[in-house]
Each structure stands twice: as structure tokens, then as C-alpha cells.
Amino acid sequence: MTARITALLLFLLFMSSAVLSYDAHHMEILLQGKNAWNEWRMKNQQLKPDLSSADLRGKNLSGYNFNETDLSKARLTGAKLVSARFQQASLREADLSNADLRQAQFWQTNMVKTNFTCANLSRAELPSLYVKDTVFRDARMDRAVIPGQYKSYFRKQRVRGYRKIIWQDEDYGGM
């Protein structure tokens, strides 16, 4: 009987760590606020923060530097991420539905299976991204900067503001 209880406890411990896969120290710094997070990121540029599977629903994360951060499977529904930076970040399977991403910067960002349903990406910069099975349905895209090769992809997604998207060639040098 004791062996079964021990096995069950080990299983539950394993499952809880699998669900909460983000780095607790990274989450602690994030929750201290934008200035603390961005200052820590500047001092630790070689570090790749792990916020995978983090529950950040409804949080105000505007202006945060998420460059090279693992946000895969993170729950960012309704989060405010105005002017946030996601250069070489992973948003793989993240949920950003209804998020406010105005003027956010996505450079070489992994967006495989990311959900942007009803997100506001107005004036966002997405000049180099990787999308596959990514959902932008009903996302606001007014004046967003997107590579021209994605025109048909975004047209099929029925994004709002499609006619106001700025389609860029491969030589775009903004940011």
C-alpha cells in the first residue's frame, strides 16, 4: 500500500511540474513590473527566459522586452502587450486571443499554432515571422507591417483591417 501511495505522489508531482513548466525565478521577476523585468533582461542578455505555459491572462505587460523568451503554450488571453518586443521569441501554441498587441514587435518569432483570434495587432511589426496553423481570425491588423509573401495567408484568416496592412518586401529594415 505504501509503495502505491509513493508512486501516486511521485506521479502527481511529475504532472504538476509538467503543467507549470515555466521558470519560477523568471516569473517572480516578471511580476515585479516592467522596469524590474526590462532591467534584468538588459543585465542578462545571454539568458533566454522561460515563461512557457505561464498563466498571464489579463496582465498588463505593455513595453516588456520578451526578446528570446520562451512563451510557448503561455496563456495571454486579454493581456495588454502594447509595444512589447518579441524578437526571436517562441509563442508556439500560445493563446493571445483578445490581447492588445498594438505596436508590438515580432522579429523572427515562432508563431506556430499560436492563437491571435480577436487580438489587436494594429501597427505591429511582423516583418520576419514563422507561422503555421496560426490563427489570426478577426484580429485587427490596421497598419501592421507584414512580409508580402503572407498576403494570401492573412486574406484567408479574415483579419480586420486587411486593406490597411503594410506589405513589405524582404529588405524591410524597420524597428
DRENVOVO-373554 format. One record per residue: residue in three letters; x, z, y of N, C-alpha, C, O in turn. Coordinates in nm, 3 decimals. Atoms other than C-alpha are relative to their C-alpha. Example, Ala and Ser with C-alpha at 12.3 -4.5 7.8 and 13.67 -1.06 7.14 Angstrom:
REC  type     n_xx     n_zz     n_yy    ca_xx    ca_zz    ca_yy     c_xx     c_zz     c_yy     o_xx     o_zz     o_yy
REC   Ala    0.089    0.000   -0.119    1.230    0.780   -0.450    0.090    0.000    0.120    0.194    0.066    0.118
REC   Ser   -0.082   -0.006   -0.119    1.367    0.714   -0.106   -0.077    0.073    0.109   -0.026    0.090    0.220
***
This chain:
REC  type     n_xx     n_zz     n_yy    ca_xx    ca_zz    ca_yy     c_xx     c_zz     c_yy     o_xx     o_zz     o_yy
REC   Met    0.082    0.000   -0.119    0.000    0.000    0.000    0.087    0.000    0.126    0.056   -0.072    0.221
REC   Thr   -0.087   -0.008   -0.116    0.279    0.086    0.245    0.069   -0.134    0.027    0.087   -0.173    0.143
REC   Ala   -0.064    0.131   -0.016    0.451   -0.248    0.183   -0.095   -0.099    0.065   -0.054   -0.181    0.147
REC   Arg    0.100    0.091   -0.060    0.128   -0.430    0.270   -0.019    0.030    0.148   -0.030   -0.062    0.229
REC   Ile    0.016   -0.038   -0.141    0.088   -0.236    0.595    0.122   -0.045    0.080    0.109   -0.097    0.190
REC   Thr   -0.123    0.043   -0.066    0.452   -0.303    0.685    0.000   -0.151    0.019    0.035   -0.201    0.126
REC   Ala    0.006    0.146   -0.009    0.406   -0.673    0.610   -0.100   -0.043    0.106   -0.075   -0.136    0.183
REC   Leu    0.102    0.033   -0.099    0.089   -0.681    0.819    0.051    0.029    0.142    0.030   -0.052    0.233
REC   Leu   -0.055   -0.033   -0.131    0.262   -0.507    1.111    0.106   -0.100    0.043    0.109   -0.141    0.159
REC   Leu   -0.102    0.101   -0.032    0.555   -0.749    1.094   -0.065   -0.133    0.036   -0.020   -0.202    0.128
REC   Phe    0.071    0.123   -0.029    0.314   -1.041    1.085   -0.062    0.004    0.139   -0.051   -0.092    0.216
REC   Leu    0.062   -0.014   -0.132    0.123   -0.910    1.389    0.104   -0.002    0.111    0.080   -0.061    0.217
REC   Leu   -0.108    0.002   -0.098    0.449   -0.851    1.576    0.051   -0.142    0.021    0.074   -0.184    0.134
REC   Phe   -0.045    0.139   -0.008    0.562   -1.206    1.497   -0.101   -0.084    0.076   -0.063   -0.163    0.162
REC   Met    0.104    0.079   -0.066    0.228   -1.353    1.608   -0.008    0.032    0.148   -0.028   -0.059    0.229
REC   Ser    0.008   -0.035   -0.142    0.226   -1.160    1.936    0.119   -0.056    0.076    0.105   -0.098    0.191
REC   Ser   -0.117    0.057   -0.069    0.579   -1.276    2.019   -0.011   -0.151    0.008    0.041   -0.211    0.101
REC   Ala    0.018    0.145   -0.004    0.482   -1.635    1.935   -0.095   -0.037    0.113   -0.077   -0.140    0.178
REC   Val    0.096    0.028   -0.106    0.188   -1.617    2.178    0.064    0.023    0.136    0.047   -0.058    0.227
REC   Leu   -0.067   -0.031   -0.125    0.393   -1.453    2.454    0.145   -0.047   -0.009    0.237    0.033   -0.025
REC   Ser   -0.135    0.052    0.023    0.692   -1.681    2.434    0.084   -0.005    0.128    0.203   -0.038    0.120
REC   Tyr   -0.079    0.004   -0.123    0.799   -1.659    2.800    0.100    0.116    0.002    0.085    0.214   -0.071
REC   Asp   -0.101   -0.105   -0.018    1.100   -1.451    2.905   -0.058    0.105    0.094   -0.092    0.075    0.209
REC   Ala    0.062   -0.107   -0.078    0.968   -1.115    3.030    0.075    0.026    0.131    0.013    0.057    0.233
REC   His   -0.079   -0.022   -0.122    1.254   -1.078    3.280   -0.031   -0.108    0.104   -0.044   -0.078    0.223
REC   His    0.033    0.110   -0.091    1.178   -1.420    3.431   -0.139    0.022    0.060   -0.160   -0.002    0.179
REC   Met    0.135   -0.025   -0.049    0.809   -1.328    3.458    0.000    0.115    0.101   -0.070    0.110    0.202
REC   Glu   -0.010   -0.114   -0.091    0.897   -0.997    3.624    0.048   -0.044    0.139   -0.005    0.000    0.240
REC   Ile   -0.053    0.051   -0.128    1.098   -1.179    3.894   -0.104   -0.088    0.069   -0.123   -0.079    0.190
REC   Leu    0.104    0.087   -0.056    0.824   -1.438    3.942   -0.108    0.083    0.070   -0.153    0.048    0.179
REC   Leu    0.108   -0.081   -0.054    0.567   -1.165    4.004    0.042    0.084    0.120   -0.043    0.146    0.185
REC   Gln   -0.047   -0.069   -0.120    0.786   -1.010    4.276   -0.027   -0.081    0.127   -0.016   -0.028    0.238
REC   Gly    0.034    0.084   -0.115    0.689   -1.301    4.502    0.094   -0.118    0.019    0.200   -0.128   -0.043
REC   Lys   -0.073    0.125   -0.023    0.812   -1.633    4.632    0.143    0.022    0.045    0.235   -0.040   -0.008
REC   Asn   -0.136   -0.020   -0.052    1.112   -1.504    4.826    0.094    0.053   -0.107    0.207    0.005   -0.119
REC   Ala   -0.084   -0.056    0.107    1.244   -1.297    4.534    0.031   -0.106   -0.105    0.146   -0.117   -0.149
REC   Trp   -0.019    0.103    0.102    1.192   -1.584    4.287    0.096   -0.108    0.048    0.192   -0.143   -0.021
REC   Asn   -0.084    0.110   -0.050    1.347   -1.856    4.505    0.143    0.046    0.027    0.237   -0.031    0.006
REC   Glu   -0.136   -0.053   -0.022    1.643   -1.634    4.599    0.072    0.015   -0.135    0.189   -0.019   -0.147
REC   Trp   -0.057   -0.014    0.134    1.701   -1.554    4.231    0.038   -0.137   -0.058    0.141   -0.151   -0.123
REC   Arg   -0.028    0.137    0.048    1.680   -1.928    4.149    0.125   -0.056    0.067    0.205   -0.123    0.002
REC   Met   -0.119    0.048   -0.071    1.942   -2.006    4.416    0.127    0.064   -0.054    0.230   -0.002   -0.067
REC   Lys   -0.116   -0.072    0.051    2.179   -1.742    4.278    0.030   -0.033   -0.147    0.142   -0.011   -0.193
REC   Asn   -0.012    0.026    0.145    2.123   -1.852    3.915   -0.038   -0.144   -0.032   -0.121   -0.168   -0.120
REC   Gln    0.038    0.139    0.016    2.107   -2.230    3.937    0.027   -0.055   -0.139   -0.038   -0.150   -0.182
REC   Gln   -0.032    0.047    0.134    2.261   -2.273    3.592   -0.105    0.044   -0.102   -0.113   -0.011   -0.212
REC   Leu    0.103   -0.054    0.089    1.974   -2.077    3.437   -0.122   -0.091   -0.004   -0.160   -0.150    0.097
REC   Lys    0.124    0.076    0.014    1.667   -2.256    3.303   -0.110    0.100   -0.036   -0.126    0.136   -0.153
REC   Pro    0.102   -0.104    0.024    1.380   -2.008    3.342   -0.101   -0.042   -0.106   -0.140   -0.158   -0.117
REC   Asp    0.097    0.022    0.106    1.139   -1.974    3.052   -0.130    0.072    0.035   -0.140    0.194    0.025
REC   Leu    0.133   -0.053   -0.027    0.777   -1.928    3.154   -0.102   -0.068   -0.092   -0.220   -0.078   -0.060
REC   Ser    0.088    0.070    0.093    0.636   -2.112    2.853   -0.111    0.093   -0.047   -0.088    0.211   -0.075
REC   Ser    0.121   -0.072    0.043    0.285   -2.001    2.755   -0.042    0.113    0.095   -0.126    0.195    0.059
REC   Ala    0.037   -0.105   -0.096    0.264   -1.778    3.065   -0.142   -0.021    0.052   -0.186   -0.135    0.070
REC   Asp    0.135    0.006   -0.057   -0.083   -1.697    3.196    0.011    0.023    0.150    0.025    0.136    0.196
REC   Leu   -0.015   -0.007   -0.146   -0.063   -1.777    3.568   -0.127   -0.055    0.068   -0.121   -0.106    0.180
REC   Arg    0.127    0.051   -0.053   -0.429   -1.871    3.621   -0.032    0.064    0.134   -0.029    0.187    0.149
REC   Gly    0.045   -0.047   -0.130   -0.537   -1.846    3.984    0.108    0.060    0.089    0.078    0.106    0.199
REC   Lys   -0.110   -0.060   -0.078   -0.195   -1.724    4.107    0.038   -0.090    0.118    0.026   -0.213    0.109
REC   Asn   -0.053    0.074   -0.114   -0.060   -1.827    4.448    0.150   -0.015   -0.020    0.226    0.080   -0.001
REC   Leu   -0.140    0.030    0.026    0.273   -1.992    4.364    0.049   -0.111    0.092    0.138   -0.188    0.056
REC   Ser   -0.036    0.103   -0.097    0.299   -2.215    4.670    0.144    0.019    0.045    0.187    0.131    0.075
REC   Gly   -0.137   -0.002   -0.047    0.654   -2.305    4.766    0.101    0.051   -0.100    0.219    0.064   -0.066
REC   Tyr   -0.093   -0.049    0.102    0.807   -2.176    4.442    0.088   -0.114   -0.051    0.044   -0.228   -0.060
REC   Asn   -0.096    0.094    0.057    1.114   -2.351    4.300   -0.006    0.012   -0.152    0.051    0.105   -0.210
REC   Phe    0.009    0.003    0.145    1.029   -2.436    3.939    0.091   -0.107   -0.060    0.069   -0.151   -0.173
REC   Asn   -0.093    0.099    0.053    1.315   -2.685    3.901    0.061    0.051   -0.130    0.105    0.166   -0.139
REC   Glu   -0.058   -0.028    0.132    1.436   -2.692    3.539   -0.063    0.120   -0.070    0.000    0.183   -0.155
REC   Thr    0.072   -0.112    0.061    1.177   -2.430    3.443   -0.086   -0.050   -0.115   -0.150   -0.155   -0.104
REC   Asp    0.087    0.033    0.112    1.003   -2.439    3.107   -0.136    0.066    0.023   -0.151    0.187    0.009
REC   Leu    0.138   -0.045   -0.019    0.632   -2.410    3.184   -0.090   -0.062   -0.107   -0.212   -0.072   -0.088
REC   Ser    0.080    0.061    0.105    0.521   -2.574    2.860   -0.104    0.098   -0.050   -0.076    0.216   -0.071
REC   Lys    0.116   -0.076    0.046    0.181   -2.451    2.745   -0.041    0.112    0.095   -0.120    0.199    0.057
REC   Ala    0.041   -0.102   -0.098    0.150   -2.238    3.060   -0.143   -0.026    0.045   -0.188   -0.141    0.050
REC   Arg    0.138    0.010   -0.049   -0.200   -2.168    3.186    0.005    0.022    0.151    0.022    0.134    0.199
REC   Leu   -0.008   -0.001   -0.147   -0.204   -2.256    3.557   -0.132   -0.047    0.061   -0.134   -0.097    0.173
REC   Thr    0.132    0.042   -0.046   -0.576   -2.328    3.592   -0.032    0.067    0.133   -0.025    0.189    0.145
REC   Gly    0.038   -0.053   -0.131   -0.681   -2.288    3.955    0.114    0.060    0.080    0.090    0.121    0.184
REC   Ala   -0.115   -0.056   -0.073   -0.329   -2.188    4.062    0.023   -0.078    0.128   -0.006   -0.198    0.136
REC   Lys   -0.036    0.064   -0.126   -0.216   -2.262    4.417    0.151   -0.025   -0.005    0.230    0.069   -0.003
REC   Leu   -0.139    0.042    0.015    0.112   -2.456    4.391    0.040   -0.099    0.109    0.115   -0.193    0.085
REC   Val   -0.028    0.090   -0.112    0.128   -2.624    4.732    0.151   -0.001    0.027    0.213    0.105    0.038
REC   Ser   -0.143    0.020   -0.029    0.480   -2.763    4.798    0.093    0.062   -0.104    0.210    0.087   -0.074
REC   Ala   -0.087   -0.049    0.108    0.610   -2.626    4.466    0.088   -0.115   -0.048    0.051   -0.232   -0.037
REC   Arg   -0.096    0.101    0.047    0.911   -2.808    4.316    0.016    0.011   -0.151    0.037    0.120   -0.206
REC   Phe   -0.005    0.005    0.146    0.921   -2.918    3.951    0.105   -0.101   -0.049    0.080   -0.172   -0.146
REC   Gln   -0.103    0.096    0.042    1.243   -3.123    3.924    0.053    0.038   -0.137    0.096    0.151   -0.159
REC   Gln   -0.046   -0.016    0.138    1.338   -3.164    3.557   -0.065    0.121   -0.070   -0.005    0.182   -0.158
REC   Ala    0.075   -0.108    0.064    1.077   -2.903    3.463   -0.079   -0.056   -0.118   -0.102   -0.176   -0.128
REC   Ser    0.088    0.040    0.110    0.870   -2.910    3.147   -0.138    0.061    0.022   -0.155    0.183    0.027
REC   Leu    0.140   -0.040   -0.009    0.494   -2.898    3.191   -0.074   -0.045   -0.126   -0.196   -0.059   -0.126
REC   Arg    0.056    0.050    0.127    0.439   -3.015    2.833   -0.114    0.092   -0.047   -0.096    0.212   -0.068
REC   Glu    0.121   -0.068    0.048    0.086   -2.916    2.723   -0.046    0.113    0.091   -0.122    0.200    0.048
REC   Ala    0.045   -0.102   -0.096    0.038   -2.701    3.035   -0.139   -0.037    0.051   -0.177   -0.154    0.052
REC   Asp    0.133    0.023   -0.056   -0.309   -2.661    3.185    0.004    0.028    0.149    0.012    0.143    0.193
REC   Leu    0.001   -0.010   -0.145   -0.311   -2.732    3.558   -0.134   -0.050    0.056   -0.141   -0.097    0.169
REC   Ser    0.131    0.044   -0.048   -0.681   -2.815    3.582   -0.042    0.084    0.120   -0.022    0.205    0.124
REC   Asn    0.046   -0.062   -0.125   -0.826   -2.737    3.924    0.112    0.066    0.081    0.084    0.146    0.170
REC   Ala   -0.112   -0.057   -0.076   -0.477   -2.645    4.051    0.017   -0.075    0.132   -0.014   -0.193    0.141
REC   Asp   -0.028    0.060   -0.130   -0.383   -2.709    4.414    0.149   -0.032    0.005    0.232    0.057    0.025
REC   Leu   -0.139    0.047    0.008   -0.062   -2.915    4.393    0.032   -0.092    0.118    0.118   -0.180    0.105
REC   Arg   -0.028    0.084   -0.116   -0.068   -3.073    4.738    0.148    0.009    0.037    0.205    0.118    0.042
REC   Gln   -0.139    0.013   -0.044    0.278   -3.190    4.844    0.101    0.057   -0.101    0.216    0.082   -0.065
REC   Ala   -0.094   -0.045    0.104    0.431   -3.068    4.515    0.095   -0.116   -0.034    0.061   -0.232   -0.015
REC   Gln   -0.101    0.101    0.032    0.744   -3.250    4.399    0.030    0.004   -0.150    0.072    0.107   -0.204
REC   Phe   -0.023    0.014    0.144    0.775   -3.374    4.041    0.105   -0.108   -0.020    0.076   -0.227   -0.003
REC   Trp   -0.108    0.096    0.022    1.110   -3.541    3.963    0.051    0.019   -0.142    0.096    0.127   -0.179
REC   Gln   -0.043   -0.004    0.140    1.196   -3.625    3.603   -0.069    0.116   -0.072   -0.006    0.192   -0.146
REC   Thr    0.080   -0.110    0.055    0.920   -3.387    3.499   -0.069   -0.045   -0.129   -0.129   -0.152   -0.133
REC   Asn    0.068    0.028    0.126    0.793   -3.377    3.141   -0.145    0.044    0.013   -0.175    0.163    0.025
REC   Met    0.143   -0.027   -0.013    0.415   -3.404    3.163   -0.077   -0.044   -0.125   -0.194   -0.080   -0.115
REC   Val    0.065    0.042    0.124    0.337   -3.488    2.800   -0.114    0.096   -0.032   -0.095    0.217   -0.040
REC   Lys    0.121   -0.074    0.035   -0.017   -3.374    2.715   -0.036    0.109    0.103   -0.099    0.209    0.068
REC   Thr    0.034   -0.095   -0.106   -0.048   -3.191    3.048   -0.140   -0.031    0.052   -0.179   -0.148    0.059
REC   Asn    0.136    0.017   -0.049   -0.400   -3.137    3.184   -0.004    0.024    0.151    0.016    0.136    0.198
REC   Phe    0.014   -0.008   -0.145   -0.443   -3.214    3.557   -0.144   -0.028    0.042   -0.167   -0.068    0.157
REC   Thr    0.139    0.029   -0.031   -0.823   -3.251    3.543   -0.042    0.074    0.127   -0.026    0.195    0.138
REC   Cys    0.051   -0.053   -0.128   -0.971   -3.199    3.893    0.107    0.070    0.084    0.073    0.145    0.175
REC   Ala   -0.107   -0.058   -0.083   -0.630   -3.093    4.031    0.013   -0.078    0.129   -0.023   -0.196    0.135
REC   Asn   -0.024    0.067   -0.126   -0.542   -3.174    4.390    0.149   -0.031    0.010    0.231    0.059    0.032
REC   Leu   -0.138    0.046   -0.009   -0.221   -3.380    4.394    0.022   -0.086    0.124    0.110   -0.172    0.125
REC   Ser   -0.013    0.075   -0.124   -0.266   -3.519    4.746    0.140    0.018    0.056    0.191    0.130    0.066
REC   Arg   -0.134    0.003   -0.059    0.069   -3.615    4.899    0.111    0.056   -0.092    0.221    0.086   -0.047
REC   Ala   -0.103   -0.044    0.096    0.251   -3.501    4.583    0.097   -0.116   -0.024    0.061   -0.233   -0.014
REC   Glu   -0.102    0.101    0.032    0.574   -3.683    4.495    0.024    0.002   -0.150    0.068    0.102   -0.206
REC   Leu   -0.018    0.015    0.144    0.585   -3.809    4.137    0.079   -0.128   -0.029    0.037   -0.207   -0.113
REC   Pro   -0.068    0.129    0.013    0.845   -4.087    4.162    0.072   -0.022   -0.133    0.101   -0.137   -0.167
REC   Ser   -0.062    0.018    0.133    1.006   -4.022    3.822   -0.057    0.108   -0.090   -0.026    0.227   -0.076
REC   Leu    0.069   -0.095    0.084    0.795   -3.861    3.556   -0.013   -0.057   -0.141    0.008   -0.176   -0.163
REC   Tyr    0.024    0.043    0.137    0.725   -3.876    3.185   -0.139    0.047   -0.039   -0.163    0.167   -0.055
REC   Val    0.137   -0.032    0.037    0.357   -3.893    3.093   -0.035   -0.068   -0.132    0.001   -0.183   -0.157
REC   Lys    0.054    0.054    0.124    0.199   -3.942    2.754   -0.116    0.091   -0.037   -0.099    0.213   -0.049
REC   Asp    0.120   -0.078    0.028   -0.154   -3.830    2.671   -0.025    0.105    0.108   -0.080    0.212    0.081
REC   Thr    0.019   -0.090   -0.114   -0.156   -3.666    3.015   -0.135   -0.032    0.063   -0.171   -0.148    0.078
REC   Val    0.135    0.019   -0.054   -0.500   -3.614    3.170    0.001    0.027    0.150    0.034    0.136    0.196
REC   Phe    0.013   -0.011   -0.145   -0.550   -3.680    3.542   -0.145   -0.025    0.043   -0.171   -0.051    0.160
REC   Arg    0.139    0.034   -0.029   -0.927   -3.731    3.522   -0.053    0.081    0.118   -0.045    0.204    0.122
REC   Asp    0.059   -0.058   -0.122   -1.094   -3.666    3.859    0.099    0.079    0.085    0.058    0.158    0.170
REC   Ala   -0.100   -0.065   -0.085   -0.765   -3.543    4.008    0.004   -0.072    0.134   -0.011   -0.194    0.139
REC   Arg   -0.013    0.060   -0.134   -0.729   -3.602    4.383    0.144   -0.044    0.017    0.236    0.036    0.002
REC   Met   -0.134    0.058   -0.007   -0.431   -3.834    4.440    0.029   -0.068    0.134    0.121   -0.149    0.143
REC   Asp   -0.020    0.064   -0.131   -0.460   -3.935    4.810    0.145    0.012    0.045    0.200    0.122    0.051
REC   Arg   -0.136    0.008   -0.056   -0.117   -4.044    4.943    0.108    0.056   -0.093    0.218    0.087   -0.048
REC   Ala   -0.102   -0.042    0.097    0.061   -3.932    4.624    0.097   -0.116   -0.021    0.058   -0.232   -0.015
REC   Val   -0.104    0.101    0.024    0.388   -4.117    4.555    0.022   -0.009   -0.151    0.061    0.088   -0.215
REC   Ile   -0.006    0.020    0.146    0.389   -4.266    4.204    0.068   -0.134   -0.028    0.046   -0.230    0.046
REC   Pro   -0.063    0.128    0.035    0.603   -4.537    4.035   -0.104   -0.108   -0.031   -0.206   -0.081   -0.095
REC   Gly    0.093    0.111    0.017    0.433   -4.876    4.034   -0.034   -0.031   -0.145   -0.144   -0.081   -0.173
REC   Gln    0.028    0.033    0.140    0.462   -4.912    3.656   -0.114    0.084   -0.060   -0.159    0.056   -0.171
REC   Tyr    0.108   -0.086    0.050    0.194   -4.640    3.618   -0.137   -0.037    0.056   -0.234    0.036    0.035
REC   Lys    0.128    0.037   -0.062   -0.081   -4.827    3.808   -0.115   -0.003   -0.100   -0.220    0.057   -0.075
REC   Ser    0.111    0.012    0.097   -0.289   -4.910    3.501   -0.031    0.135   -0.065   -0.146    0.165   -0.095
REC   Tyr    0.021   -0.134    0.059   -0.238   -4.561    3.356   -0.090    0.084    0.090   -0.186    0.146    0.042
REC   Phe    0.080   -0.080   -0.093   -0.378   -4.395    3.668   -0.136   -0.062    0.027   -0.233    0.010    0.051
REC   Arg    0.130    0.066   -0.018   -0.654   -4.655    3.708   -0.093    0.042   -0.112   -0.210    0.072   -0.088
REC   Lys    0.082   -0.039    0.115   -0.780   -4.570    3.358   -0.041    0.147    0.007   -0.143    0.185   -0.051
REC   Gln    0.028   -0.143   -0.009   -0.772   -4.199    3.443   -0.114    0.032    0.098   -0.162    0.145    0.102
REC   Arg    0.105   -0.018   -0.100   -1.033   -4.246    3.717    0.032    0.113    0.097   -0.048    0.205    0.116
REC   Val   -0.040   -0.101   -0.097   -0.843   -4.040    3.970   -0.071   -0.026    0.133   -0.106   -0.140    0.164
REC   Arg    0.058    0.014   -0.133   -0.991   -3.975    4.314    0.112   -0.035    0.097    0.220    0.022    0.091
REC   Gly   -0.100    0.043   -0.097   -0.805   -4.147    4.597    0.096   -0.104   -0.056    0.204   -0.123   -0.001
REC   Tyr   -0.087    0.100    0.063   -0.661   -4.419    4.370    0.048   -0.105    0.100    0.165   -0.143    0.098
REC   Arg   -0.036    0.105   -0.098   -0.666   -4.674    4.654    0.097    0.049    0.106    0.157   -0.032    0.176
REC   Lys   -0.090   -0.055   -0.101   -0.463   -4.439    4.875    0.133    0.045   -0.060    0.217    0.102    0.011
REC   Ile   -0.128   -0.035    0.063   -0.181   -4.383    4.623    0.110   -0.090    0.056    0.088   -0.209    0.078
REC   Ile   -0.116    0.077   -0.045    0.162   -4.494    4.746    0.078   -0.038   -0.125    0.142    0.046   -0.188
REC   Trp   -0.069    0.049    0.120    0.304   -4.709    4.466    0.143   -0.036    0.037    0.166   -0.119    0.126
REC   Gln   -0.142    0.020   -0.033    0.685   -4.705    4.470    0.070   -0.080   -0.107    0.033   -0.079   -0.225
REC   Asp   -0.087    0.067    0.097    0.946   -4.923    4.310    0.103    0.102   -0.049    0.100    0.217   -0.007
REC   Glu   -0.096   -0.092    0.062    1.234   -4.770    4.111    0.104    0.054    0.098    0.173    0.151    0.066
REC   Asp   -0.103   -0.042   -0.096    1.455   -4.733    4.421   -0.048    0.107    0.097    0.019    0.132    0.198
REC   Tyr    0.053   -0.099   -0.093    1.240   -4.464    4.584    0.100    0.114    0.016    0.151    0.167   -0.083
REC   Gly   -0.099   -0.104   -0.026    1.467   -4.209    4.749   -0.054    0.116    0.081    0.023    0.181    0.152
REC   Gly    0.060   -0.108   -0.077    1.223   -3.958    4.900    0.046    0.138   -0.045    0.147    0.150   -0.115
REC   Met   -0.020   -0.141    0.035    1.220   -3.579    4.860    0.062    0.076    0.108    0.085    0.196    0.094
***
